[in-house]
Amino acid sequence: MAQTTMYKAVVNSPEMLLASGITNAQTTIAVTDASAYASATLPMPMTIGMEADAETVLVSNITSNVLTVTRGWQGSAKAWDTGAVIARLFTAYDHDTFKANVEDAITQIGGKAAATHASRHATAGADPIAPADIDAVPTSRTVAGKALTSDITLAASDVGAVPTTRTVAGKALSSNVTLAASDVGAEPVHIKASSLSVLTSAWGADSTYATLGYTQKASVAVTGITASMSPRITFGSAAILLDSLAPFCESYSGGVYIWAKAAPTATITVDSVEGVTF
């Protein structure tokens, strides 16, 4: 079975006195001096009173000289007068829990009764505890075909893996590998679109290439174009006559950006846009 919670003791069980009387339902208790419990591990049981009618409470918090408690944790909750003693004493709960946890631990060792287990040790007899009885692994078990009789060192081949020193298209497997078409002798990806119209409303102010005199920017949607592609653009003859368009463009995911010195006053035509991934 599962072990039951045990609570820490406090050396010499220092006594405190109630600073004022409390009712049988009050869960905050003011004491005269709680400094002896300033570093105590909480929660912990404490006992109010010293006679047969004592009440054990469970203290969950101590702030300055005020205790926060669960009343009637053992014994009945009752009213207490100013000056009543409260301290961390050895309680019935401590005794019963300690006894039950020890008995449970002994029982779990091989699933043997305490008397049987102890008697076999006393007579130097065999103690039939199997690895599984103590959550251990037998040495006859293997890892990747290697016995657990000693430390095991595994190589990549032991687990069907390849060493990181191996390469793919000349790139080591020590990290994720990204291959380009050129890495495997493949043709580059080529996207091309033709006869695209750029409306006057597509243009807007932009400072990317303002130092070159190009202060207007427009986006041209091209299906299949990605930001990593190298783009090329060819304008229609009427657009070229404007002598305002930049001879370059930049790709983004889904199209290309173009620039002009001034926003065209009419729709211009892009003869072709090509995007290539090398």
ROKOL-217277 format. One line per 2 residues: number of its first residue (from 1); for each residue x, y, z of C-alpha. Coordinates in Angstrom, 3 decimals, m for minus. Example, Ala and Ser with C-alpha at 12.3 -4.5 7.8 and 13.67 -1.06 7.14 Angstrom:
BEGIN
1	12.300/m4.500/7.800; 13.670/m1.060/7.140
END
This chain:
BEGIN
1	0.000/0.000/0.000; 1.059/3.630/m0.302
3	3.065/5.154/2.533; 1.156/7.559/4.806
5	2.396/11.138/5.263; 4.686/11.645/8.263
7	5.391/15.054/9.803; 8.696/16.421/11.106
9	9.310/16.997/14.807; 10.754/20.093/16.494
11	13.624/19.598/18.941; 12.513/19.715/22.597
13	8.873/20.428/21.628; 8.942/24.111/22.730
15	5.711/25.277/24.314; 3.718/28.354/23.282
17	0.802/29.988/25.107; m2.468/31.190/23.580
19	m2.402/34.993/23.548; m6.205/35.078/23.754
21	m9.057/32.633/24.096; m10.417/30.825/21.028
23	m13.749/29.287/20.088; m14.180/25.701/18.960
25	m14.456/26.874/15.319; m11.651/29.434/15.173
27	m8.913/28.516/12.667; m6.420/31.319/13.399
29	m4.715/31.147/16.776; m2.631/33.971/18.255
31	0.216/32.832/20.538; 2.584/34.771/22.766
33	5.813/33.736/20.965; 6.142/31.459/17.913
35	9.834/32.191/17.249; 10.875/28.625/18.183
37	8.842/27.420/15.185; 10.010/30.050/12.684
39	11.962/27.487/10.628; 9.647/24.537/11.227
41	8.588/22.402/8.256; 4.855/22.762/7.692
43	2.278/21.356/7.837; 2.714/19.717/11.250
45	0.394/18.615/14.044; 0.374/20.531/17.338
47	m1.483/19.738/20.530; m3.484/22.236/22.603
49	m3.680/21.282/26.265; m1.884/18.537/28.167
51	m4.677/16.475/29.698; m7.029/13.784/28.422
53	m9.230/16.409/26.764; m6.366/17.804/24.656
55	m7.021/18.725/21.021; m4.574/18.092/18.166
57	m4.697/20.583/15.301; m2.839/20.567/11.958
59	m0.829/23.792/11.504; m0.557/24.828/7.841
61	0.985/28.291/8.264; 2.797/30.419/10.859
63	2.970/34.176/10.273; 4.618/36.121/13.069
65	2.748/34.871/16.145; m0.407/33.685/14.375
67	m1.012/30.028/13.490; m3.436/28.903/10.761
69	m4.825/25.491/11.675; m7.325/22.735/10.945
71	m9.301/22.216/14.134; m10.090/18.850/15.714
73	m7.518/17.023/13.577; m7.340/14.514/16.430
75	m9.622/14.844/19.424; m12.637/17.135/19.482
77	m12.416/20.850/18.694; m13.272/22.913/21.765
79	m12.937/26.410/23.163; m9.644/27.236/24.913
81	m8.760/30.005/27.351; m5.906/32.510/27.222
83	m2.688/30.887/28.420; m3.490/27.363/27.219
85	m0.344/25.499/26.127; 0.164/24.532/22.482
87	3.233/22.616/21.201; 4.494/20.055/18.683
89	4.168/16.878/20.742; 4.435/13.217/19.779
91	0.840/12.372/18.862; m1.169/9.228/18.330
93	m1.065/10.021/14.605; 2.770/10.078/14.670
95	2.950/6.707/16.410; 0.312/4.981/14.308
97	1.718/6.321/11.020; 5.314/5.408/11.874
99	4.252/1.882/12.844; 2.089/1.396/9.747
101	4.752/2.702/7.346; 7.470/0.468/8.825
103	5.225/m2.586/8.669; 4.243/m1.768/5.097
105	7.891/m1.348/4.034; 8.854/m4.670/5.590
107	5.909/m6.422/3.981; 6.840/m5.048/0.577
109	10.354/m6.538/0.757; 9.757/m9.654/m1.234
111	6.125/m9.684/m0.215; 7.166/m11.596/2.917
113	5.678/m11.234/6.400; 7.973/m9.390/8.816
115	8.537/m12.393/11.069; 9.473/m14.699/8.181
117	11.837/m12.182/6.639; 13.571/m11.426/9.949
119	13.869/m15.086/10.965; 15.658/m16.020/7.736
121	18.242/m13.349/8.344; 18.641/m14.394/11.987
123	19.382/m18.010/11.045; 21.573/m17.068/8.080
125	19.041/m18.764/5.861; 18.327/m17.920/2.254
127	16.093/m14.906/1.748; 14.191/m15.551/m1.483
129	13.848/m11.979/m2.758; 13.588/m11.704/m6.517
131	14.653/m8.533/m8.385; 11.020/m7.781/m9.196
133	10.185/m7.809/m5.463; 12.343/m4.726/m4.900
135	11.727/m3.017/m8.247; 15.101/m4.141/m9.590
137	16.074/m5.575/m12.975; 17.660/m9.053/m13.199
139	21.194/m9.176/m14.597; 20.000/m11.722/m17.147
141	18.043/m8.995/m18.892; 19.699/m7.349/m21.871
143	19.805/m3.967/m23.574; 20.362/m4.187/m27.321
145	21.622/m7.733/m26.808; 24.087/m6.756/m24.061
147	23.725/m8.268/m20.574; 23.269/m6.040/m17.516
149	26.089/m7.760/m15.643; 28.211/m4.613/m16.103
151	27.980/m1.081/m17.461; 26.732/m0.939/m21.044
153	28.076/1.249/m23.818; 25.869/1.467/m26.880
155	26.950/2.364/m30.385; 24.684/3.733/m33.102
157	24.643/0.328/m34.787; 23.373/m1.301/m31.554
159	20.080/0.551/m31.853; 19.723/0.584/m35.622
161	20.940/4.169/m35.944; 23.736/5.735/m37.949
163	26.618/7.739/m36.445; 26.478/11.515/m36.632
165	29.748/11.462/m38.572; 27.913/10.005/m41.557
167	26.863/12.511/m44.212; 24.002/13.102/m46.644
169	25.068/14.883/m49.825; 28.216/15.937/m48.018
171	26.346/17.340/m44.990; 26.989/15.823/m41.548
173	24.097/14.347/m39.556; 25.154/16.210/m36.415
175	22.145/18.496/m36.957; 19.084/18.732/m39.202
177	20.006/18.562/m42.889; 18.453/20.846/m45.504
179	19.103/19.914/m49.112; 18.895/22.171/m52.140
181	18.300/20.987/m55.684; 21.970/21.506/m56.451
183	22.975/19.205/m53.568; 21.427/16.211/m55.324
185	21.991/17.237/m58.961; 18.352/18.156/m59.504
187	16.946/20.955/m61.623; 16.143/24.159/m59.739
189	12.528/25.050/m58.979; 11.321/27.533/m61.590
191	8.133/29.596/m61.227; 6.940/31.928/m63.986
193	3.909/34.165/m64.391; 2.996/36.455/m67.292
195	0.854/39.498/m68.111; 0.273/40.741/m64.573
197	m1.464/44.074/m63.938; m0.383/46.444/m61.174
199	m3.162/48.882/m60.273; m2.484/52.425/m59.119
201	m3.981/51.494/m55.743; m1.203/48.921/m55.191
203	1.435/51.600/m54.697; 2.457/53.084/m51.369
205	5.281/55.062/m49.813; 8.358/53.047/m48.822
207	11.880/54.005/m47.752; 13.737/50.749/m48.461
209	15.472/52.149/m51.527; 14.828/55.845/m50.986
211	18.555/56.569/m51.234; 18.356/55.345/m54.838
213	15.384/57.566/m55.513; 12.742/54.824/m55.384
215	10.153/55.923/m52.823; 7.069/53.976/m53.947
217	6.518/50.229/m53.511; 3.908/47.753/m54.784
219	3.397/44.011/m54.331; 2.714/41.709/m57.271
221	1.072/38.390/m56.336; 2.654/35.324/m57.984
223	1.490/31.855/m56.970; 4.381/29.568/m56.020
225	6.981/32.260/m55.412; 8.787/31.945/m52.041
227	10.953/34.368/m50.098; 14.063/32.254/m50.756
229	13.747/32.425/m54.550; 15.814/34.652/m56.814
231	13.273/36.732/m58.776; 13.509/38.352/m62.226
233	10.947/40.798/m63.637; 10.225/42.149/m67.129
235	7.921/45.144/m67.589; 5.690/45.876/m70.575
237	6.857/48.483/m73.086; 4.458/51.155/m71.833
239	5.746/50.712/m68.285; 9.344/50.944/m69.430
241	8.637/54.292/m71.111; 7.720/55.726/m67.703
243	11.436/55.625/m66.833; 10.402/55.473/m63.195
245	10.446/51.766/m62.359; 13.327/50.096/m60.523
247	15.155/47.450/m62.593; 15.081/45.030/m59.655
249	12.542/43.306/m57.419; 12.487/41.190/m54.250
251	10.546/38.012/m53.572; 8.275/37.230/m50.639
253	6.089/34.223/m49.937; 3.393/34.598/m52.595
255	4.838/37.270/m54.864; 7.402/39.991/m55.515
257	7.866/43.613/m54.486; 8.619/46.288/m57.077
259	9.652/49.925/m56.625; 9.222/53.206/m58.540
261	10.447/56.768/m58.193; 6.869/57.999/m58.318
263	3.558/56.155/m58.174; 2.319/55.461/m61.733
265	m0.889/57.291/m62.577; m2.216/54.359/m64.605
267	m2.211/50.581/m64.422; 1.093/49.109/m65.595
269	1.694/45.651/m67.049; 4.358/43.184/m65.927
271	5.199/41.017/m68.922; 6.740/38.259/m66.782
273	7.955/37.358/m63.294; 10.262/34.411/m62.733
275	11.333/32.879/m59.449; 14.146/30.333/m59.270
277	15.446/28.265/m56.368; 18.997/27.114/m56.978
END
